[in-house]
């Protein structure tokens, strides 16, 4: 039994097709690496913002705990309340404002 091979079956890909496929694969691989690096960058920035917010809140709580109690009704105190920018209508997460309020 003989197997016949035609002229078309033995033909391979041309050099231009190989170069185009390698270039396209390189672009896709570079895009994938960029997406991963950008994701890790955002994760790091959000972690830093979260830590800074936590430190600010701890300092404000310590300030509130160390404030002496004033029983004179004629004296007004200025309190620092912590408000997140999201509550004030901003669009950047992880940031806080110290809003003075008079009591």
C-alpha positions in Angstrom: 0.0 0.0 0.0 1.4 3.4 -1.0 0.6 6.7 0.5 0.7 9.5 -2.1 1.8 13.0 -1.0 0.6 15.9 -3.1 2.6 19.0 -3.8 0.4 21.1 -1.5 0.7 18.9 1.5 4.5 19.4 1.7 4.3 23.2 1.6 4.9 25.0 4.9 4.3 28.5 6.1 6.1 31.4 4.5 8.6 33.6 6.3 6.2 36.5 6.3 3.5 34.4 8.1 5.9 33.3 10.7 7.2 36.8 11.4 3.6 38.1 11.7 2.6 35.4 14.1 5.8 36.0 16.2 5.1 39.8 16.3 1.5 39.3 17.2 2.5 36.8 20.0 5.0 39.3 21.3 2.5 42.1 21.4 0.0 39.9 23.3 2.6 38.8 25.8 3.7 42.3 26.4 0.1 43.4 27.0 -0.4 40.6 29.4 2.7 41.5 31.4 1.6 45.2 31.4 -1.8 44.2 32.8 -0.3 42.2 35.6 2.2 44.9 36.5 -0.5 47.6 36.5 -2.7 45.4 38.7 0.2 45.0 41.2 0.9 48.7 41.1 -2.8 49.5 41.9 -2.8 47.0 44.7 0.3 48.6 46.3 -1.2 52.1 46.0 -4.5 51.0 47.6 -2.6 49.2 50.4 -0.6 52.4 51.1 -3.8 54.5 51.1 -5.5 52.1 53.5 -2.6 52.1 55.9 -2.4 56.0 55.8 -6.1 56.2 56.5 -5.7 53.8 59.4 -2.9 55.8 60.9 -4.9 59.1 60.6 -7.9 57.5 62.3 -5.7 56.1 65.1 -4.2 59.6 65.7 -7.6 61.2 65.8 -8.9 58.6 68.2 -5.9 59.2 70.5 -6.5 63.0 70.3 -10.1 62.4 71.3 -9.1 60.2 74.2 -6.5 62.6 75.5 -8.8 65.7 75.4 -9.8 66.9 78.8 -13.4 67.1 79.7 -14.7 70.7 79.9 -17.8 71.2 82.0 -18.2 74.9 81.4 -21.1 75.4 79.0 -19.8 78.8 77.9 -16.7 77.3 76.3 -17.1 75.9 72.8 -14.8 73.1 71.7 -13.7 72.5 68.1 -13.8 68.8 67.3 -12.1 67.2 64.4 -14.4 64.7 62.7 -13.1 62.3 60.1 -15.1 62.2 56.8 -14.2 60.1 53.9 -14.1 62.0 50.6 -16.7 59.6 49.3 -19.2 61.0 51.8 -18.3 64.5 50.6 -19.0 63.7 46.9 -15.4 63.1 45.8 -14.4 60.2 43.6 -11.0 59.2 45.0 -11.2 56.3 47.5 -9.0 56.0 50.6 -8.6 59.7 51.4 -10.1 61.4 54.4 -10.8 65.0 55.4 -10.6 66.3 59.0 -13.7 68.5 59.2 -13.8 70.9 62.2 -17.1 71.1 63.9 -17.9 73.5 66.8 -19.7 72.1 69.8 
